[in-house]
Amino acid sequence: MSTEAGPLVDSYRRDAQQRLAAYRELAAKIEKLAVTARSADGSVEVTVGAGGAVSGLTLTEDALRHGAAGLADLIGATVRQAHAKLATRLARRARAYLGDRYDMVGVVSGRLPKVGRPGGGP
């Protein structure tokens, strides 16, 4: 083994430890992340946590005018909107730690459903 290998190995080890610390910091921040989305008319508000679970749902009195099926569609569309917002925010957080080596936002954005209308259509 060359005497030059020691400093190189130490450098790799330090880099790996720094990356691991950064990933742990990212995981801690992601764990606390929550986003809220509102329907276009403001009658439905949905909050989702980092795992995607719905942690809050608020309906205004105006939401009831949509009827049962319409309200169900509106809630579903708002949940999808919240999930898309969450995925984008997670990708941006990851990019802050991964740097420009990976286009996390581009990868995530290309796989998100359209959320403009109930049912996921544009």
C-alpha positions as CSV (number, residue, x, y, z in Angstrom):
1,M,0.0,0.0,0.0
2,S,1.4,3.4,-0.9
3,T,2.0,6.0,1.7
4,E,-0.2,8.4,-0.3
5,A,-3.3,6.1,0.1
6,G,-3.7,7.0,3.8
7,P,-4.6,10.7,3.2
8,L,-6.8,9.7,0.3
9,V,-8.7,7.2,2.5
10,D,-9.0,9.8,5.2
11,S,-10.4,12.3,2.7
12,Y,-13.0,9.7,1.5
13,R,-13.9,8.9,5.1
14,R,-14.4,12.6,6.0
15,D,-16.5,13.1,2.9
16,A,-18.7,10.1,3.7
17,Q,-19.1,11.3,7.3
18,Q,-20.1,14.8,6.2
19,R,-22.6,13.4,3.7
20,L,-24.1,11.1,6.3
21,A,-24.5,14.0,8.7
22,A,-26.1,16.1,6.0
23,Y,-28.5,13.2,5.1
24,R,-29.5,12.8,8.8
25,E,-30.1,16.5,9.0
26,L,-32.3,16.3,5.8
27,A,-34.2,13.3,7.2
28,A,-34.9,15.3,10.4
29,K,-36.2,18.3,8.4
30,I,-38.3,16.1,6.1
31,E,-39.9,14.3,9.1
32,K,-41.3,17.7,10.3
33,L,-42.5,18.8,6.9
34,A,-46.1,19.5,6.3
35,V,-47.9,21.4,3.4
36,T,-51.3,22.8,3.0
37,A,-53.3,23.1,-0.2
38,R,-56.6,24.9,-0.8
39,S,-59.2,24.3,-3.5
40,A,-59.6,27.0,-6.1
41,D,-62.8,28.3,-4.5
42,G,-61.2,28.1,-1.0
43,S,-63.9,25.8,0.4
44,V,-61.5,22.9,1.0
45,E,-58.2,22.9,2.8
46,V,-56.0,19.8,3.2
47,T,-52.8,19.4,5.1
48,V,-50.4,16.5,4.5
49,G,-47.3,15.4,6.4
50,A,-44.0,14.2,5.1
51,G,-45.3,10.6,4.6
52,G,-48.3,11.9,2.6
53,A,-50.9,11.2,5.3
54,V,-53.6,13.7,5.6
55,S,-53.2,15.4,8.9
56,G,-55.9,18.1,8.5
57,L,-59.0,18.7,6.5
58,T,-61.1,21.9,6.8
59,L,-64.4,22.5,5.0
60,T,-66.2,25.8,4.8
61,E,-70.0,26.0,4.7
62,D,-69.7,26.8,1.0
63,A,-68.1,23.4,0.4
64,L,-71.5,21.8,1.1
65,R,-73.0,23.4,-2.0
66,H,-71.0,21.0,-4.1
67,G,-73.2,18.0,-3.0
68,A,-71.8,14.7,-1.9
69,A,-70.1,13.6,-5.2
70,G,-68.8,17.1,-6.0
71,L,-67.4,17.5,-2.5
72,A,-65.7,14.1,-2.7
73,D,-64.1,15.1,-6.0
74,L,-63.0,18.4,-4.7
75,I,-61.5,16.9,-1.6
76,G,-59.7,14.3,-3.7
77,A,-58.3,17.0,-6.1
78,T,-57.2,19.1,-3.1
79,V,-55.4,16.0,-1.6
80,R,-53.6,15.4,-4.9
81,Q,-52.7,19.1,-5.0
82,A,-51.2,18.8,-1.5
83,H,-49.3,15.7,-2.4
84,A,-47.8,17.3,-5.5
85,K,-46.8,20.4,-3.4
86,L,-45.3,18.1,-0.8
87,A,-43.3,16.1,-3.5
88,T,-41.9,19.3,-5.0
89,R,-40.9,20.7,-1.6
90,L,-39.3,17.4,-0.7
91,A,-37.3,17.4,-4.0
92,R,-36.2,21.0,-3.3
93,R,-35.0,20.1,0.2
94,A,-33.2,17.0,-1.2
95,R,-31.6,19.2,-3.9
96,A,-30.2,21.5,-1.3
97,Y,-28.3,18.5,0.1
98,L,-27.5,16.6,-3.1
99,G,-26.4,19.6,-5.0
100,D,-26.7,19.7,-8.8
101,R,-25.6,16.1,-9.3
102,Y,-29.2,15.0,-9.5
103,D,-32.2,16.9,-10.9
104,M,-34.6,15.9,-8.1
105,V,-37.1,18.6,-8.8
106,G,-37.2,17.6,-12.5
107,V,-37.6,13.9,-11.7
108,V,-40.4,14.5,-9.3
109,S,-42.2,17.1,-11.4
110,G,-42.2,14.9,-14.4
111,R,-44.0,12.2,-12.4
112,L,-46.7,14.3,-10.7
113,P,-50.3,14.1,-11.8
114,K,-52.0,17.1,-13.2
115,V,-54.1,18.6,-10.4
116,G,-56.1,21.3,-12.2
117,R,-59.5,19.5,-12.2
118,P,-61.1,16.7,-10.1
119,G,-59.9,13.4,-11.4
120,G,-56.4,14.7,-12.1
121,G,-57.1,16.2,-15.5
122,P,-55.5,19.5,-16.7
